[in-house]
Amino acid sequence: MASILRRITAEDRREAADALDDLKATLAYAGTQLPSPGIDWQCASVTGIVLIDLGAAPTSVILQIVDLLRLGVRAQRVRAEQQPWHPELGSAVTLNRAGGTPLPAKVVGTSDKVITVRLDSWVIT
C-alpha cells in the first residue's frame, strides 16, 4: 500500500519540496529565516497528504515574516489601483443621462482609451 501511495503522491512531494525551497530562498532574500522548516514525509506516506511543517519560531522571526507579508499585500493593492479598469466585452453596463435617467447598454469594444457600448434602448425626453 505504501508504495502505491508513494507513486500517487510523487508529484505532490516534489511540489512540496519546491515550495519549501522557494519559501526558504524568499525569506533568506528578505534577510530572515525559519529555524526548523521541513516536510512531514511520514504523514504523506500514511494519508497521501503532503504537509509542510514551518516549525517553531521565535516571535521576532514571526514579526519579520508578518512585515514581509504586509509589504507584499500593500504592493499588490497599489499595483491593482494603478491598473485601469475596463468592463468585459459583452457585459451589461448602465449609463446615466443628465438628471440621472439610466440607459442600459452592452459593451461591444474596449481599448486603453475608449469603451464602446451599444444602447439597448433609449428615449429622448
N, C-alpha and C positions, 0 to 999 in steps of 0.2 A: 504493500500500500504506500509506503513512504517513497519508493522510487517512482511510482506513478504520480504522486503528488509533487514530487520534486521536478518531474518533467513538466507538469502542468504549470507550476509556478516559476519556471526558469526565467521567463521574460519579466515577471513581476520582481524577482530577486535582482536581476540586472538593473531594472529601472530604479529600485530602491537604493542599490549601491551607487548608481549615477547621481540620484537625487541627494544622497548624503554627501557625496564628494562635492557637488555643486554648492550645497549649503556651507560646508566647511571652507571652501575656496572663497565664497562670497563674504562670509564672516571674517576670514583672515584678511581679505582685501580691505574690509572696513575697520580692521585693527582689533578685532575681538575673536573669541573662540569659545565653544562649549567645551567643558573639561572632559566629558566622557560620552560622546555620542556613539551610537552603534546600531547595528541591525539585529533584531531578535530573530535569528535563524531558527531557533527551536520552535517558536510559535508558527513560523511558516511551514515547518515540516509536519506539524500536528494539525493545524487548522486550514492551511492553504492561504492564510492572510499574512502578508509580509509587513511587519511593523518596524518603524524606525524609532529607536529609543534616543531621545535627546539628552537623557541623563540628568543628574542633579547638577545645578549650577548655583553659584553664589548670587545674591541679589544684585551685586554690581554688574555682573555679566548679563543678567536678565534685563536690567535697566538699559544697558548699551544696545541690546537687541531691540527692545521696545523703541528706543530713539531711532534706530535704523528703520524699523517698520513705519514709524510715523513720518519720517522723511520721505520714504518711498510712496506712502499713501498721499502725502501732500503734493509730491511731484506729479503723481498721476492725476490728481484733481486739477492742478494748474494746467497740465497738458490738455485735459479734457475741456477745460474752459476756453482754451485758446483755439480749439478745433471749431471751424464753422459748422453750424447746424444746417442741414438740408433735409427736407421731408423726403421720404422714399418715393420713388417713381410709382405712380398708381395709387398712392394713398389719398384719402379724403382729407380736405382741409376746409376751414371756414374763414372766409374773408369778411371784413366788416366795412360797410359803406359809412360815409359820414353820417352821424346820427345813430350809428350802432346797428343798422339793419344787417343781419347776417346773410352772406351769399355762399351757399355750398359750392365747392369746386373740387376738381380732381387734378392732382399733379401729373402733368404729361411730359415734363422735361426739367432737368436741373443742370446747372453748371456752377462754377465758383462764384459767379456774379448774378446769375439770372435764374429765377424759378418760374417756369411756365405752367399755367393752370388753365383748365377748361371749366367754365362756369356750368354747373348743372342746370341752373335756371336763373333768370333774373327778371326783375320787374323795375321799371323806371317809375319813380313816384315824384 
